[in-house]
């Protein structure tokens, strides 16, 4: 028998900025959510053992902790505490290859496993979270009320993408596409800002928000950023990568799928972290050797990097 919202219970591990908002959204839909976090000020349970004890079987526990070792340790601990028929959901940004490992270990004790790619960030509490889910249908069904509460209203925003690993694989590709979109907006911004022909770059981006084929939520966010800081003077040109862009390219190599745009966008982020590119020093030296082209001194080269090449990479972070 499927739980209704009034009888559905779920445990949620990790109550940071995203996990805390997810707890609030599920509670707003009438679900009972018992949260655990190492910060006692936000936690509903004193420990993982206490969290498990507060839930009725079959227990559903959603893990929202950093990918990698924190997630692995948490899943292992839950494997010792839960019973056959219970289900663990990994809602973090884990690599999809980790999911099969977790699922197999839990399956030895009859515990189900579902991987959920979650997108929505700080806006998810209000607008809902896009959910990409992987796992056996019977395990997904046990958690369905939580998915229904978290997803945006309407027809879209949720997909059971396939077997274990499919949810995180879909989210990985989603983030790879996001890299490419942000880089395209970034390069467009830099070109508009570099010419004297256009005089109001923020207004141009604002005008694209309606009626154009490149309108998107990312464009809306870029418009908000430019409204607050028209020349982006308050932002340093440094862009990190979460890891999912790299995993997307690795998967593309494994499957012989060409991804020139997403690959270039990832490399642009790497370039953003170089104040004075070692590779460009080689290029400058070679141009001097074969053509006698001038070499700028170290200080001048650094200035040029900040105003020229650095601007390209800088817009990568500014757009996102």
FENUR-V241860 format. One record per backbone hydrogen bond with DSSP energy under -1.0 kcal/mol. CO is the residue of the C=O (numbers start at 1). NH is the residue of the N-H. If there is no record, write none. Layout:
# FENUR-V241860
CO	NH
CO	NH
This chain:
# FENUR-V241860
4	7
4	8
8	32
10	34
11	62
12	36
13	64
16	20
18	22
19	23
20	24
21	25
22	26
23	27
24	28
26	31
27	30
32	10
34	12
35	44
36	14
39	42
47	51
48	52
49	53
50	54
52	55
59	87
60	11
61	89
62	13
63	91
68	72
69	73
70	74
71	75
72	76
73	77
74	78
75	79
78	82
83	86
86	112
87	61
88	114
89	63
90	116
95	98
98	102
99	103
100	104
101	105
102	106
103	107
104	108
106	109
106	111
107	110
110	85
112	88
114	90
115	134
117	132
119	130
120	123
121	124
123	127
124	128
130	119
131	159
132	117
133	161
134	115
136	140
137	141
138	142
143	146
143	147
144	148
145	149
146	150
147	151
150	129
157	131
159	133
159	161
162	135
163	166
165	169
166	170
167	171
168	172
169	173
170	174
171	175
172	176
173	177
174	178
175	179
176	180
177	181
178	182
179	183
180	184
181	185
182	186
183	187
184	188
185	189
186	190
187	191
188	192
189	193
190	194
200	204
201	205
202	206
203	207
204	208
206	209
216	220
217	221
218	222
219	223
220	224
221	225
222	226
223	227
224	228
225	229
229	232
232	235
236	238
243	247
244	248
245	249
246	250
247	251
248	252
249	253
250	254
251	255
252	257
253	256
259	263
260	264
261	265
262	266
263	267
264	268
265	269
266	270
267	271
268	272
270	273
271	274
277	281
278	282
279	283
280	284
281	285
282	286
283	287
284	288
285	289
286	290
287	291
287	293
288	292
297	301
298	302
299	303
300	304
301	305
302	306
303	307
304	308
305	310
308	312
309	313
310	314
311	315
313	316
314	318
315	319
